[in-house]
Amino acid sequence: MFNDEEVQAQLKDGGSPMRVMGREELREMWQERHDYLEELFAGLDPEELEEAAKD
């Protein structure tokens, strides 16, 4: 879809950033994000988060 020239022109005209990625590149990007978030939230207590969300 995003390799279609008309779609690319519409995105550009609308000011949307666009980066067409291959399947493997996309998987790698999401894995990096997953790893980062997993490390970021590793020390958090899920029950405390749930309680804080209720407030």
Sequence and secondary structure as in RCSB ss.txt:
>XXXX:A:sequence
MFNDEEVQAQLKDGGSPMRVMGREELREMWQERHDYLEELFAGLDPEELEEAAKD
>XXXX:A:secstr
 TTSHHHHHHHHHTT       HHHHHHHHHHHHHHHHHHTTT  HHHHHHHHH 
